[in-house]
Amino acid sequence: MIESTVVGWIVAGATTAGNRVSVGARLQSAALPAVTIDMTTGLRASLGTTSTLHRYSLVINAIAIDMASAQSLAEAAAGYVKINAVAGGGTAYDVNFAAIQEPTPGEGDEMEPAIAVAELEILYPGN
């Protein structure tokens, strides 16, 4: 599955999230920083005898204590995805780069974690 491949690319890239990279939701009690990924679209196309091309829409959520750390983590995670997609004969490009999510107020004086979102399109050859 492409999700596990993308998780492997980000973990191998040694971001500040380390191995705290998951598909879908993150446990609220999990340590920060962390990364979650979501595949929002997966399409496959071929034309005649040409090889199949897979297109995936990927959302990377970088969660950290402060916004600067979240943006830096989103940039690094997206970078590793792009590098590895190209190394595998495909490509990836930013649709939306490290956009800051509006902060969520916590209870009392608590501060909720900061989240930066990167959206990528991955084009990858397949069978």
N, CA, C and O atoms as a printed pandas DataFrame, in Angstrom:
     atom_number atom_name residue_name chain_id  residue_number  x_coord  y_coord  z_coord
0              1         N          MET        A               1    0.833   -1.191    0.000
1              2        CA          MET        A               1    0.000    0.000    0.000
2              3         C          MET        A               1    0.873    1.248    0.000
3              4         O          MET        A               1    1.922    1.284    0.642
4              5         N          ILE        A               2    0.442    2.237   -0.704
5              6        CA          ILE        A               2    1.211    3.479   -0.811
6              7         C          ILE        A               2    1.342    4.168    0.543
7              8         O          ILE        A               2    2.355    4.819    0.800
8              9         N          GLU        A               3    0.344    4.039    1.415
9             10        CA          GLU        A               3    0.420    4.702    2.720
10            11         C          GLU        A               3    1.629    4.228    3.516
11            12         O          GLU        A               3    2.362    5.044    4.075
12            13         N          SER        A               4    1.843    2.902    3.571
13            14        CA          SER        A               4    2.981    2.384    4.330
14            15         C          SER        A               4    4.299    2.783    3.672
15            16         O          SER        A               4    5.296    2.987    4.365
16            17         N          THR        A               5    4.316    2.895    2.352
17            18        CA          THR        A               5    5.514    3.347    1.650
18            19         C          THR        A               5    5.834    4.786    2.033
19            20         O          THR        A               5    6.986    5.109    2.321
20            21         N          VAL        A               6    4.828    5.648    2.036
21            22        CA          VAL        A               6    5.037    7.060    2.385
22            23         C          VAL        A               6    5.482    7.197    3.836
23            24         O          VAL        A               6    6.377    7.987    4.137
24            25         N          VAL        A               7    4.864    6.433    4.739
25            26        CA          VAL        A               7    5.295    6.447    6.146
26            27         C          VAL        A               7    6.771    6.062    6.233
27            28         O          VAL        A               7    7.541    6.703    6.949
28            29         N          GLY        A               8    7.164    5.023    5.507
29            30        CA          GLY        A               8    8.565    4.585    5.502
30            31         C          GLY        A               8    9.507    5.656    4.991
31            32         O          GLY        A               8   10.599    5.833    5.530
32            33         N          TRP        A               9    9.090    6.382    3.941
33            34        CA          TRP        A               9    9.922    7.466    3.406
34            35         C          TRP        A               9   10.149    8.547    4.446
35            36         O          TRP        A               9   11.269    9.033    4.607
36            37         N          ILE        A              10    9.090    8.928    5.156
37            38        CA          ILE        A              10    9.200   10.014    6.143
38            39         C          ILE        A              10   10.021    9.569    7.349
39            40         O          ILE        A              10   10.859   10.326    7.839
40            41         N          VAL        A              11    9.787    8.341    7.835
41            42        CA          VAL        A              11   10.553    7.829    8.979
42            43         C          VAL        A              11   12.027    7.711    8.614
43            44         O          VAL        A              11   12.892    8.105    9.397
44            45         N          ALA        A              12   12.321    7.170    7.429
45            46        CA          ALA        A              12   13.714    7.011    6.998
46            47         C          ALA        A              12   14.408    8.357    6.821
47            48         O          ALA        A              12   15.633    8.445    6.914
48            49         N          GLY        A              13   13.629    9.401    6.568
49            50        CA          GLY        A              13   14.203   10.734    6.400
50            51         C          GLY        A              13   14.688   11.360    7.694
51            52         O          GLY        A              13   15.322   12.415    7.672
52            53         N          ALA        A              14   14.400   10.727    8.819
53            54        CA          ALA        A              14   14.868   11.193   10.124
54            55         C          ALA        A              14   14.404   12.616   10.426
55            56         O          ALA        A              14   15.215   13.473   10.777
56            57         N          THR        A              15   13.102   12.870   10.289
57            58        CA          THR        A              15   12.552   14.166   10.684
58            59         C          THR        A              15   12.532   14.255   12.206
59            60         O          THR        A              15   12.846   13.281   12.890
60            61         N          THR        A              16   12.170   15.400   12.729
61            62        CA          THR        A              16   12.083   15.556   14.177
62            63         C          THR        A              16   10.975   14.691   14.779
63            64         O          THR        A              16   10.949   14.484   15.992
64            65         N          ALA        A              17   10.061   14.183   13.950
65            66        CA          ALA        A              17    9.000   13.297   14.445
66            67         C          ALA        A              17    9.520   11.893   14.712
67            68         O          ALA        A              17    8.847   11.104   15.375
68            69         N          GLY        A              18   10.703   11.568   14.211
69            70        CA          GLY        A              18   11.244   10.217   14.408
70            71         C          GLY        A              18   10.306    9.185   13.802
71            72         O          GLY        A              18    9.928    9.292   12.636
72            73         N          ASN        A              19    9.927    8.181   14.600
73            74        CA          ASN        A              19    9.017    7.154   14.098
74            75         C          ASN        A              19    7.554    7.442   14.452
75            76         O          ASN        A              19    6.700    6.566   14.313
76            77         N          ARG        A              20    7.265    8.651   14.904
77            78        CA          ARG        A              20    5.881    9.034   15.234
78            79         C          ARG        A              20    5.177    9.531   13.970
79            80         O          ARG        A              20    4.729   10.676   13.897
80            81         N          VAL        A              21    5.094    8.655   12.993
81            82        CA          VAL        A              21    4.431    8.939   11.718
82            83         C          VAL        A              21    3.354    7.882   11.550
83            84         O          VAL        A              21    3.641    6.686   11.596
84            85         N          SER        A              22    2.119    8.316   11.357
85            86        CA          SER        A              22    1.022    7.354   11.268
86            87         C          SER        A              22    0.040    7.739   10.173
87            88         O          SER        A              22    0.024    8.874    9.696
88            89         N          VAL        A              23   -0.766    6.780    9.792
89            90        CA          VAL        A              23   -1.824    7.004    8.814
90            91         C          VAL        A              23   -3.092    7.334    9.584
91            92         O          VAL        A              23   -3.461    6.615   10.512
92            93         N          GLY        A              24   -3.759    8.414    9.205
93            94        CA          GLY        A              24   -5.014    8.784    9.855
94            95         C          GLY        A              24   -4.785    9.562   11.133
95            96         O          GLY        A              24   -3.995   10.506   11.165
96            97         N          ALA        A              25   -5.472    9.167   12.178
97            98        CA          ALA        A              25   -5.467    9.916   13.439
98            99         C          ALA        A              25   -4.225    9.621   14.277
99           100         O          ALA        A              25   -3.591    8.573   14.147
100          101         N          ARG        A              26   -3.905   10.572   15.132
101          102        CA          ARG        A              26   -2.820   10.440   16.104
102          103         C          ARG        A              26   -3.453   10.369   17.478
103          104         O          ARG        A              26   -4.387   11.115   17.775
104          105         N          LEU        A              27   -2.951    9.477   18.317
105          106        CA          LEU        A              27   -3.458    9.424   19.684
106          107         C          LEU        A              27   -3.167   10.746   20.379
107          108         O          LEU        A              27   -2.064   11.282   20.267
108          109         N          GLN        A              28   -4.139   11.262   21.084
109          110        CA          GLN        A              28   -3.974   12.559   21.744
110          111         C          GLN        A              28   -2.844   12.534   22.767
111          112         O          GLN        A              28   -2.216   13.561   23.023
112          113         N          SER        A              29   -2.582   11.369   23.352
113          114        CA          SER        A              29   -1.536   11.265   24.368
114          115         C          SER        A              29   -0.149   11.020   23.767
115          116         O          SER        A              29    0.835   10.963   24.505
116          117         N          ALA        A              30   -0.055   10.874   22.437
117          118        CA          ALA        A              30    1.236   10.605   21.798
118          119         C          ALA        A              30    2.165   11.806   21.925
119          120         O          ALA        A              30    1.726   12.956   21.937
120          121         N          ALA        A              31    3.457   11.511   22.019
121          122        CA          ALA        A              31    4.466   12.567   22.144
122          123         C          ALA        A              31    4.537   13.391   20.860
123          124         O          ALA        A              31    4.204   12.914   19.775
124          125         N          LEU        A              32    4.969   14.613   21.007
125          126        CA          LEU        A              32    5.159   15.514   19.867
126          127         C          LEU        A              32    6.639   15.769   19.677
127          128         O          LEU        A              32    7.402   15.643   20.635
128          129         N          PRO        A              33    7.071   16.121   18.490
129          130        CA          PRO        A              33    6.286   16.309   17.279
130          131         C          PRO        A              33    5.876   14.974   16.661
131          132         O          PRO        A              33    6.455   13.930   16.958
132          133         N          ALA        A              34    4.870   15.034   15.800
133          134        CA          ALA        A              34    4.359   13.848   15.127
134          135         C          ALA        A              34    3.825   14.235   13.753
135          136         O          ALA        A              34    3.559   15.405   13.477
136          137         N          VAL        A              35    3.673   13.226   12.899
137          138        CA          VAL        A              35    3.148   13.430   11.551
138          139         C          VAL        A              35    2.033   12.423   11.312
139          140         O          VAL        A              35    2.168   11.245   11.644
140          141         N          THR        A              36    0.930   12.892   10.734
141          142        CA          THR        A              36   -0.099   11.976   10.242
142          143         C          THR        A              36   -0.249   12.214    8.746
143          144         O          THR        A              36   -0.066   13.328    8.256
144          145         N          ILE        A              37   -0.585   11.150    8.036
145          146        CA          ILE        A              37   -0.822   11.282    6.606
146          147         C          ILE        A              37   -2.195   10.713    6.272
147          148         O          ILE        A              37   -2.683    9.788    6.923
148          149         N          ASP        A              38   -2.798   11.285    5.250
149          150        CA          ASP        A              38   -4.072   10.795    4.734
150          151         C          ASP        A              38   -4.013   10.795    3.220
151          152         O          ASP        A              38   -3.651   11.801    2.610
152          153         N          MET        A              39   -4.367    9.670    2.610
153          154        CA          MET        A              39   -4.532    9.607    1.165
154          155         C          MET        A              39   -5.970    9.991    0.878
155          156         O          MET        A              39   -6.897    9.303    1.306
156          157         N          THR        A              40   -6.158   11.071    0.167
157          158        CA          THR        A              40   -7.516   11.513   -0.111
158          159         C          THR        A              40   -8.024   11.012   -1.458
159          160         O          THR        A              40   -9.234   10.916   -1.662
160          161         N          THR        A              41   -7.115   10.690   -2.385
161          162        CA          THR        A              41   -7.494   10.182   -3.696
162          163         C          THR        A              41   -6.428    9.224   -4.191
163          164         O          THR        A              41   -5.236    9.447   -3.978
164          165         N          GLY        A              42   -6.848    8.181   -4.837
165          166        CA          GLY        A              42   -5.928    7.268   -5.498
166          167         C          GLY        A              42   -6.520    6.860   -6.841
167          168         O          GLY        A              42   -7.592    6.257   -6.895
168          169         N          LEU        A              43   -5.825    7.188   -7.917
169          170        CA          LEU        A              43   -6.317    6.885   -9.260
170          171         C          LEU        A              43   -5.258    6.120  -10.040
171          172         O          LEU        A              43   -4.061    6.285   -9.809
172          173         N          ARG        A              44   -5.707    5.289  -10.956
173          174        CA          ARG        A              44   -4.796    4.538  -11.807
174          175         C          ARG        A              44   -5.221    4.731  -13.253
175          176         O          ARG        A              44   -6.406    4.652  -13.575
176          177         N          ALA        A              45   -4.250    4.984  -14.121
177          178        CA          ALA        A              45   -4.579    5.195  -15.524
178          179         C          ALA        A              45   -3.544    4.533  -16.414
179          180         O          ALA        A              45   -2.362    4.472  -16.075
180          181         N          SER        A              46   -3.996    4.042  -17.547
181          182        CA          SER        A              46   -3.087    3.543  -18.572
182          183         C          SER        A              46   -3.727    3.811  -19.921
183          184         O          SER        A              46   -4.948    3.905  -20.041
184          185         N          LEU        A              47   -2.896    3.929  -20.916
185          186        CA          LEU        A              47   -3.384    4.221  -22.258
186          187         C          LEU        A              47   -2.747    3.228  -23.214
187          188         O          LEU        A              47   -1.533    3.235  -23.418
188          189         N          GLY        A              48   -3.567    2.384  -23.791
189          190        CA          GLY        A              48   -3.055    1.386  -24.726
190          191         C          GLY        A              48   -2.034    0.484  -24.075
191          192         O          GLY        A              48   -2.309   -0.145  -23.053
192          193         N          THR        A              49   -0.855    0.421  -24.665
193          194        CA          THR        A              49    0.189   -0.451  -24.138
194          195         C          THR        A              49    1.150    0.277  -23.211
195          196         O          THR        A              49    2.139   -0.303  -22.763
196          197         N          THR        A              50    0.868    1.545  -22.920
197          198        CA          THR        A              50    1.746    2.287  -22.019
198          199         C          THR        A              50    1.612    1.752  -20.605
199          200         O          THR        A              50    0.588    1.168  -20.249
200          201         N          SER        A              51    2.634    1.950  -19.808
201          202        CA          SER        A              51    2.597    1.463  -18.435
202          203         C          SER        A              51    1.590    2.266  -17.616
203          204         O          SER        A              51    1.233    3.394  -17.955
204          205         N          THR        A              52    1.163    1.662  -16.565
205          206        CA          THR        A              52    0.174    2.279  -15.697
206          207         C          THR        A              52    0.797    3.424  -14.898
207          208         O          THR        A              52    1.950    3.339  -14.474
208          209         N          LEU        A              53    0.040    4.475  -14.701
209          210        CA          LEU        A              53    0.465    5.604  -13.879
210          211         C          LEU        A              53   -0.509    5.736  -12.722
211          212         O          LEU        A              53   -1.723    5.784  -12.921
212          213         N          HIS        A              54    0.018    5.794  -11.536
213          214        CA          HIS        A              54   -0.803    5.965  -10.339
214          215         C          HIS        A              54   -0.711    7.416   -9.895
215          216         O          HIS        A              54    0.369    8.008   -9.919
216          217         N          ARG        A              55   -1.828    7.988   -9.493
217          218        CA          ARG        A              55   -1.847    9.361   -8.971
218          219         C          ARG        A              55   -2.514    9.338   -7.604
219          220         O          ARG        A              55   -3.635    8.854   -7.448
220          221         N          TYR        A              56   -1.804    9.869   -6.624
221          222        CA          TYR        A              56   -2.303    9.904   -5.254
222          223         C          TYR        A              56   -2.328   11.338   -4.754
223          224         O          TYR        A              56   -1.416   12.117   -5.033
224          225         N          SER        A              57   -3.360   11.677   -4.025
225          226        CA          SER        A              57   -3.419   12.959   -3.324
226          227         C          SER        A              57   -3.138   12.661   -1.856
227          228         O          SER        A              57   -3.806   11.829   -1.242
228          229         N          LEU        A              58   -2.167   13.333   -1.314
229          230        CA          LEU        A              58   -1.679   13.073    0.032
230          231         C          LEU        A              58   -1.760   14.340    0.872
231          232         O          LEU        A              58   -1.375   15.419    0.419
232          233         N          VAL        A              59   -2.258   14.207    2.089
233          234        CA          VAL        A              59   -2.269   15.310    3.050
234          235         C          VAL        A              59   -1.340   14.924    4.195
235          236         O          VAL        A              59   -1.494   13.866    4.805
236          237         N          ILE        A              60   -0.380   15.790    4.477
237          238        CA          ILE        A              60    0.553   15.595    5.591
238          239         C          ILE        A              60    0.207   16.608    6.670
239          240         O          ILE        A              60    0.208   17.813    6.417
240          241         N          ASN        A              61   -0.087   16.128    7.863
241          242        CA          ASN        A              61   -0.336   16.993    9.021
242          243         C          ASN        A              61    0.878   16.898    9.936
243          244         O          ASN        A              61    1.180   15.827   10.463
244          245         N          ALA        A              62    1.564   18.004   10.122
245          246        CA          ALA        A              62    2.718   18.062   11.022
246          247         C          ALA        A              62    2.265   18.728   12.314
247          248         O          ALA        A              62    1.820   19.876   12.309
248          249         N          ILE        A              63    2.383   18.001   13.418
249          250        CA          ILE        A              63    1.886   18.478   14.708
250          251         C          ILE        A              63    3.081   18.680   15.637
251          252         O          ILE        A              63    3.889   17.772   15.835
252          253         N          ALA        A              64    3.181   19.876   16.200
253          254        CA          ALA        A              64    4.306   20.194   17.074
254          255         C          ALA        A              64    3.862   21.167   18.165
255          256         O          ALA        A              64    2.720   21.627   18.174
256          257         N          ILE        A              65    4.766   21.468   19.068
257          258        CA          ILE        A              65    4.474   22.358   20.192
258          259         C          ILE        A              65    4.222   23.785   19.718
259          260         O          ILE        A              65    3.330   24.456   20.239
260          261         N          ASP        A              66    5.001   24.265   18.728
261          262        CA          ASP        A              66    4.816   25.632   18.242
262          263         C          ASP        A              66    4.741   25.639   16.719
263          264         O          ASP        A              66    5.105   24.660   16.067
264          265         N          MET        A              67    4.269   26.743   16.162
265          266        CA          MET        A              67    4.024   26.830   14.734
266          267         C          MET        A              67    5.299   26.721   13.907
267          268         O          MET        A              67    5.296   26.082   12.854
268          269         N          ALA        A              68    6.386   27.331   14.364
269          270        CA          ALA        A              68    7.641   27.251   13.605
270          271         C          ALA        A              68    8.100   25.806   13.475
271          272         O          ALA        A              68    8.558   25.391   12.411
272          273         N          SER        A              69    7.980   25.044   14.548
273          274        CA          SER        A              69    8.374   23.628   14.512
274          275         C          SER        A              69    7.451   22.822   13.611
275          276         O          SER        A              69    7.907   21.934   12.891
276          277         N          ALA        A              70    6.158   23.123   13.644
277          278        CA          ALA        A              70    5.194   22.411   12.796
278          279         C          ALA        A              70    5.474   22.686   11.323
279          280         O          ALA        A              70    5.447   21.762   10.510
280          281         N          GLN        A              71    5.742   23.941   10.966
281          282        CA          GLN        A              71    6.034   24.274    9.575
282          283         C          GLN        A              71    7.332   23.629    9.101
283          284         O          GLN        A              71    7.407   23.137    7.975
284          285         N          SER        A              72    8.335   23.632    9.939
285          286        CA          SER        A              72    9.606   23.013    9.588
286          287         C          SER        A              72    9.433   21.510    9.376
287          288         O          SER        A              72   10.003   20.941    8.445
288          289         N          LEU        A              73    8.649   20.874   10.237
289          290        CA          LEU        A              73    8.394   19.441   10.120
290          291         C          LEU        A              73    7.599   19.128    8.852
291          292         O          LEU        A              73    7.906   18.157    8.160
292          293         N          ALA        A              74    6.590   19.931    8.539
293          294        CA          ALA        A              74    5.799   19.726    7.314
294          295         C          ALA        A              74    6.693   19.852    6.081
295          296         O          ALA        A              74    6.580   19.063    5.143
296          297         N          GLU        A              75    7.575   20.842    6.088
297          298        CA          GLU        A              75    8.497   21.052    4.972
298          299         C          GLU        A              75    9.425   19.854    4.796
299          300         O          GLU        A              75    9.646   19.391    3.676
300          301         N          ALA        A              76    9.967   19.353    5.909
301          302        CA          ALA        A              76   10.882   18.208    5.843
302          303         C          ALA        A              76   10.165   16.945    5.371
303          304         O          ALA        A              76   10.676   16.232    4.507
304          305         N          ALA        A              77    8.985   16.661    5.929
305          306        CA          ALA        A              77    8.235   15.460    5.551
306          307         C          ALA        A              77    7.856   15.497    4.070
307          308         O          ALA        A              77    8.008   14.499    3.365
308          309         N          ALA        A              78    7.365   16.640    3.601
309          310        CA          ALA        A              78    7.001   16.774    2.184
310          311         C          ALA        A              78    8.241   16.615    1.300
311          312         O          ALA        A              78    8.170   16.013    0.229
312          313         N          GLY        A              79    9.351   17.146    1.741
313          314        CA          GLY        A              79   10.601   17.026    0.984
314          315         C          GLY        A              79   11.031   15.586    0.808
315          316         O          GLY        A              79   11.456   15.192   -0.278
316          317         N          TYR        A              80   10.925   14.789    1.874
317          318        CA          TYR        A              80   11.305   13.376    1.778
318          319         C          TYR        A              80   10.365   12.600    0.865
319          320         O          TYR        A              80   10.800   11.687    0.162
320          321         N          VAL        A              81    9.091   12.948    0.868
321          322        CA          VAL        A              81    8.149   12.297   -0.043
322          323         C          VAL        A              81    8.532   12.614   -1.486
323          324         O          VAL        A              81    8.564   11.718   -2.330
324          325         N          LYS        A              82    8.821   13.880   -1.774
325          326        CA          LYS        A              82    9.178   14.279   -3.145
326          327         C          LYS        A              82   10.473   13.603   -3.603
327          328         O          LYS        A              82   10.548   13.103   -4.725
328          329         N          ILE        A              83   11.482   13.588   -2.747
329          330        CA          ILE        A              83   12.766   12.967   -3.085
330          331         C          ILE        A              83   12.582   11.489   -3.419
331          332         O          ILE        A              83   13.125   11.002   -4.411
332          333         N          ASN        A              84   11.824   10.785   -2.601
333          334        CA          ASN        A              84   11.649    9.344   -2.803
334          335         C          ASN        A              84   10.741    9.016   -3.978
335          336         O          ASN        A              84   10.935    8.000   -4.646
336          337         N          ALA        A              85    9.755    9.861   -4.237
337          338        CA          ALA        A              85    8.902    9.644   -5.416
338          339         C          ALA        A              85    9.741    9.755   -6.688
339          340         O          ALA        A              85    9.595    8.939   -7.599
340          341         N          VAL        A              86   10.610   10.751   -6.755
341          342        CA          VAL        A              86   11.478   10.931   -7.925
342          343         C          VAL        A              86   12.465    9.770   -8.040
343          344         O          VAL        A              86   12.715    9.274   -9.139
344          345         N          ALA        A              87   13.030    9.333   -6.907
345          346        CA          ALA        A              87   13.979    8.217   -6.917
346          347         C          ALA        A              87   13.326    6.936   -7.433
347          348         O          ALA        A              87   14.004    6.080   -8.001
348          349         N          GLY        A              88   12.015    6.801   -7.238
349          350        CA          GLY        A              88   11.290    5.621   -7.707
350          351         C          GLY        A              88   10.764    5.754   -9.117
351          352         O          GLY        A              88   10.005    4.899   -9.572
352          353         N          GLY        A              89   11.147    6.805   -9.818
353          354        CA          GLY        A              89   10.723    6.982  -11.198
354          355         C          GLY        A              89    9.464    7.803  -11.361
355          356         O          GLY        A              89    8.935    7.914  -12.467
356          357         N          GLY        A              90    8.974    8.378  -10.277
357          358        CA          GLY        A              90    7.768    9.197  -10.350
358          359         C          GLY        A              90    8.076   10.650  -10.080
359          360         O          GLY        A              90    9.192   11.117  -10.303
360          361         N          THR        A              91    7.092   11.346   -9.605
361          362        CA          THR        A              91    7.277   12.742   -9.227
362          363         C          THR        A              91    6.238   13.091   -8.165
363          364         O          THR        A              91    5.263   12.363   -7.982
364          365         N          ALA        A              92    6.444   14.183   -7.481
365          366        CA          ALA        A              92    5.478   14.702   -6.512
366          367         C          ALA        A              92    5.603   16.214   -6.509
367          368         O          ALA        A              92    6.693   16.762   -6.671
368          369         N          TYR        A              93    4.491   16.868   -6.325
369          370        CA          TYR        A              93    4.517   18.329   -6.290
370          371         C          TYR        A              93    3.543   18.837   -5.241
371          372         O          TYR        A              93    2.579   18.164   -4.878
372          373         N          ASP        A              94    3.826   20.058   -4.760
373          374        CA          ASP        A              94    2.999   20.673   -3.721
374          375         C          ASP        A              94    1.731   21.249   -4.327
375          376         O          ASP        A              94    1.775   21.954   -5.335
376          377         N          VAL        A              95    0.620   20.947   -3.711
377          378        CA          VAL        A              95   -0.639   21.595   -4.044
378          379         C          VAL        A              95   -0.835   22.751   -3.071
379          380         O          VAL        A              95   -1.259   23.843   -3.451
380          381         N          ASN        A              96   -0.521   22.487   -1.824
381          382        CA          ASN        A              96   -0.643   23.469   -0.753
382          383         C          ASN        A              96    0.530   23.217    0.181
383          384         O          ASN        A              96    0.664   22.115    0.714
384          385         N          PHE        A              97    1.375   24.208    0.388
385          386        CA          PHE        A              97    2.608   23.970    1.115
386          387         C          PHE        A              97    2.566   24.512    2.534
387          388         O          PHE        A              97    2.433   25.719    2.737
388          389         N          ALA        A              98    2.680   23.632    3.512
389          390        CA          ALA        A              98    2.825   23.977    4.927
390          391         C          ALA        A              98    1.887   25.078    5.396
391          392         O          ALA        A              98    2.309   26.035    6.045
392          393         N          ALA        A              99    0.619   24.935    5.064
393          394        CA          ALA        A              99   -0.380   25.913    5.503
394          395         C          ALA        A              99   -0.625   25.766    6.993
395          396         O          ALA        A              99   -0.702   24.654    7.515
396          397         N          ILE        A             100   -0.745   26.880    7.662
397          398        CA          ILE        A             100   -0.957   26.882    9.106
398          399         C          ILE        A             100   -2.441   26.720    9.400
399          400         O          ILE        A             100   -3.272   27.462    8.878
400          401         N          GLN        A             101   -2.766   25.738   10.244
401          402        CA          GLN        A             101   -4.146   25.603   10.688
402          403         C          GLN        A             101   -4.393   26.600   11.805
403          404         O          GLN        A             101   -3.511   26.854   12.626
404          405         N          GLU        A             102   -5.568   27.155   11.836
405          406        CA          GLU        A             102   -5.910   28.109   12.881
406          407         C          GLU        A             102   -5.771   27.450   14.253
407          408         O          GLU        A             102   -6.272   26.344   14.453
408          409         N          PRO        A             103   -5.102   28.104   15.198
409          410        CA          PRO        A             103   -4.921   27.511   16.530
410          411         C          PRO        A             103   -6.263   27.232   17.211
411          412         O          PRO        A             103   -7.222   27.991   17.072
412          413         N          THR        A             104   -6.299   26.136   17.939
413          414        CA          THR        A             104   -7.491   25.771   18.695
414          415         C          THR        A             104   -7.250   26.121   20.152
415          416         O          THR        A             104   -6.291   25.632   20.748
416          417         N          PRO        A             105   -8.096   26.956   20.739
417          418        CA          PRO        A             105   -7.886   27.287   22.149
418          419         C          PRO        A             105   -8.171   26.080   23.036
419          420         O          PRO        A             105   -9.131   25.341   22.815
420          421         N          GLY        A             106   -7.327   25.896   24.034
421          422        CA          GLY        A             106   -7.535   24.822   24.990
422          423         C          GLY        A             106   -8.349   25.320   26.162
423          424         O          GLY        A             106   -8.821   26.457   26.171
424          425         N          GLU        A             107   -8.507   24.460   27.148
425          426        CA          GLU        A             107   -9.238   24.869   28.351
426          427         C          GLU        A             107   -8.335   25.726   29.219
427          428         O          GLU        A             107   -7.148   25.431   29.366
428          429         N          GLY        A             108   -8.881   26.770   29.788
429          430        CA          GLY        A             108   -8.096   27.645   30.650
430          431         C          GLY        A             108   -6.968   28.284   29.873
431          432         O          GLY        A             108   -7.198   28.896   28.829
432          433         N          ASP        A             109   -5.753   28.147   30.371
433          434        CA          ASP        A             109   -4.612   28.753   29.695
434          435         C          ASP        A             109   -3.808   27.724   28.898
435          436         O          ASP        A             109   -2.682   28.006   28.488
436          437         N          GLU        A             110   -4.377   26.528   28.673
437          438        CA          GLU        A             110   -3.674   25.508   27.912
438          439         C          GLU        A             110   -3.577   25.902   26.444
439          440         O          GLU        A             110   -4.481   26.532   25.896
440          441         N          MET        A             111   -2.489   25.529   25.830
441          442        CA          MET        A             111   -2.295   25.785   24.407
442          443         C          MET        A             111   -2.360   24.454   23.673
443          444         O          MET        A             111   -1.676   23.500   24.043
444          445         N          GLU        A             112   -3.166   24.392   22.652
445          446        CA          GLU        A             112   -3.254   23.185   21.831
446          447         C          GLU        A             112   -2.030   23.113   20.926
447          448         O          GLU        A             112   -1.425   24.144   20.631
448          449         N          PRO        A             113   -1.652   21.912   20.477
449          450        CA          PRO        A             113   -0.504   21.797   19.568
450          451         C          PRO        A             113   -0.741   22.562   18.265
451          452         O          PRO        A             113   -1.881   22.761   17.844
452          453         N          ALA        A             114    0.335   22.977   17.648
453          454        CA          ALA        A             114    0.276   23.661   16.359
454          455         C          ALA        A             114    0.276   22.618   15.251
455          456         O          ALA        A             114    0.930   21.581   15.363
456          457         N          ILE        A             115   -0.468   22.901   14.170
457          458        CA          ILE        A             115   -0.551   21.973   13.043
458          459         C          ILE        A             115   -0.283   22.735   11.748
459          460         O          ILE        A             115   -0.893   23.770   11.482
460          461         N          ALA        A             116    0.631   22.208   10.959
461          462        CA          ALA        A             116    0.875   22.724    9.611
462          463         C          ALA        A             116    0.520   21.613    8.628
463          464         O          ALA        A             116    0.865   20.450    8.840
464          465         N          VAL        A             117   -0.161   21.977    7.568
465          466        CA          VAL        A             117   -0.666   20.991    6.608
466          467         C          VAL        A             117    0.000   21.194    5.254
467          468         O          VAL        A             117    0.050   22.309    4.735
468          469         N          ALA        A             118    0.508   20.111    4.693
469          470        CA          ALA        A             118    1.047   20.124    3.333
470          471         C          ALA        A             118    0.229   19.152    2.501
471          472         O          ALA        A             118   -0.036   18.029    2.930
472          473         N          GLU        A             119   -0.169   19.581    1.321
473          474        CA          GLU        A             119   -0.901   18.711    0.404
474          475         C          GLU        A             119   -0.033   18.466   -0.818
475          476         O          GLU        A             119    0.504   19.401   -1.412
476          477         N          LEU        A             120    0.100   17.187   -1.186
477          478        CA          LEU        A             120    0.946   16.805   -2.316
478          479         C          LEU        A             120    0.153   15.953   -3.295
479          480         O          LEU        A             120   -0.802   15.273   -2.919
480          481         N          GLU        A             121    0.562   16.003   -4.542
481          482        CA          GLU        A             121    0.110   15.058   -5.568
482          483         C          GLU        A             121    1.329   14.211   -5.904
483          484         O          GLU        A             121    2.409   14.743   -6.159
484          485         N          ILE        A             122    1.156   12.894   -5.904
485          486        CA          ILE        A             122    2.234   11.975   -6.241
486          487         C          ILE        A             122    1.838   11.257   -7.525
487          488         O          ILE        A             122    0.743   10.701   -7.616
488          489         N          LEU        A             123    2.723   11.266   -8.514
489          490        CA          LEU        A             123    2.544   10.510   -9.755
490          491         C          LEU        A             123    3.611    9.445   -9.754
491          492         O          LEU        A             123    4.802    9.744   -9.663
492          493         N          TYR        A             124    3.182    8.190   -9.856
493          494        CA          TYR        A             124    4.106    7.092   -9.656
494          495         C          TYR        A             124    3.829    5.986  -10.663
495          496         O          TYR        A             124    2.677    5.588  -10.832
496          497         N          PRO        A             125    4.863    5.479  -11.338
497          498        CA          PRO        A             125    4.647    4.387  -12.288
498          499         C          PRO        A             125    4.316    3.095  -11.559
499          500         O          PRO        A             125    4.768    2.874  -10.436
500          501         N          GLY        A             126    3.543    2.261  -12.188
501          502        CA          GLY        A             126    3.193    0.973  -11.574
502          503         C          GLY        A             126    2.870   -0.065  -12.614
503          504         O          GLY        A             126    3.088    0.137  -13.809
504          505         N          ASN        A             127    2.350   -1.177  -12.149
505          506        CA          ASN        A             127    1.989   -2.287  -13.041
506          507         C          ASN        A             127    0.497   -2.340  -13.225
507          508         O          ASN        A             127   -0.006   -3.205  -13.942
